[in-house]
Amino acid sequence: MFTSPAACYNLFMIPLKFRLLWTLIGYGLIILVVVLSLSPTLPQLLNFFWADKVYHLLAYAVLMLWFAQLHPKARYGWLVFFFIALGILLEVLQLQWTTRSGDVWDVAANSLGTILSWGLALMGKNTLLHQFEDWCLKFSAKN
């Protein structure tokens, strides 16, 4: 009926063999973003103007794409809402609790990262975990 795993996944979700592991890693990624967002100082890996906006964009893009692989398309709207709300909440908390300052441009970068990955997921680019599992199983079968 379907010609590709991506087509089947987008309608019914191909079951992931290590779903619990991927879900726990996803929650770990959320915790990492929260901790880093509320930390007083962060290491600067990139050194150019607005480098922190790149960090924000990438962090939320990874979160959205990760969780888009664990949920069907019908839940993508809720994921987008959750990650944009999380980004806003963390910026507000930065204003209240840390020496860092909340920034509307950080909210924009967080939202853009979320929306970009939402678009990728809608285009079927959300089967990376499934492909990785298949590769691991094929590799282990050869050995």
N, C-alpha and C positions, 0 to 999 in steps of 0.2 A: 504494500500500500504506500509506504514512504520510501523515498529513494536515498535518503541520507539520515544519519543519526541526528544532525542538527534539526531537520524538519520534524522528526519524531519528538525530539527533546522539547522543542518550542511549543508543541501542543500538549504532550502528555508527561514530559520529563522522563528521560531515561534514568532509571535508578542508579545512583552512584553506589559503588560497592563499599566505599569508605566515607559515607555521608556523615557519620558522627564525627570522624576525624576532621573533615573539611569544615563542618559547622563549628567545632571547637577552635580550630585555627581562625575561622572568621571572627568568632567572639574575642579571641586573643588580639586580632588586628584592631577591633573596635577599642578594646582596653588600651592598646598601645597608642592609638590616636588620642584617646582621652588623656592619658598620662602625659604624652608629649605636648598636648595642647595646654595643659595646666602647669607644666614645669616652668620654673622661673627662667631658666636659660636652656638653650639648645645648641648643639654643635652645628656649625655652618659648614656644610659640605660643598655648597656652591657659593661662589663669591661674585655676585653681580646684583644690580638693582632689581628688586622684586623677586629675588631667588626664593624667599619664603612663600611667595604666592605659587611658585612651581611646586613646592613641597605640599602645600594645601591641595592644589589641583590633583597631584598624583595620589595623595593619600585617599581622597574621597573617590577618585576614579577606581582605585584598587578595591576599596570597600564595596562600591556599587557593583563592579564587575564580578567580584568574588561571590557576593550574595545572589546575584542574578543567576549564577550557576546552580544555586541551591534551591531556587524557587521558580515556579512557573510564571509565564508572562503575565498572568492575571494578577500577580502580586507585585509587579514591578512598580506600579504607582505608589504602593505603600512603602516600598523600599526607597524610592526617590524622596517621598515625604519625610521618612525617618532620617535619612542622611542629611537632607537640607536642614531639618529641625535640629539634628545633633550639632551641625556646624554652627547654627545660630546660637544654640544653648551654650556651647563651649566658648564662643566669643563673648557672650554676656557674662559667663563665669570668669573669664579672664579679666574683665573690668572690675569684678567684685573681689576676687580672691588672690590674684597673683600680681607680681610686679610687671607682668606683661600687659599690654593694652589690647582690648578687643578692636577689631578693625573691620569696617564694612567691606573692604577689598578682600579680606580673608574669607568672609562669607560668600562673596562673589566667586572667588577661586574654588572654594568648597563646592558650591552649587554647580559651577561649570564642570568640575571633575565628575560630579554625580551625573549630570545630564549627558556628558559625552559618553560615559560608560553605559548609560541607559540606552543611548542610541546604538552603541556597539552591540549590546545585548539584543536589542530589537532586530538588528541585522543578522543575528545568528552567530555572533562572535563570543558566545557564552558557553562553549563546550570544552574549554581548556582542561578542566578537571577530569571530565569524562575521557578526553583524549589521553591525558596523563595516566589515568588508571589503565586504559587499554594498553598503552605502551609498557607500563610496569608489568602487567600480566603477561604480555607477549615476551618481554625480556626474561621474566622469571621462568616461563615455559621452555625457553631455549636452553636455560642452564640447569 
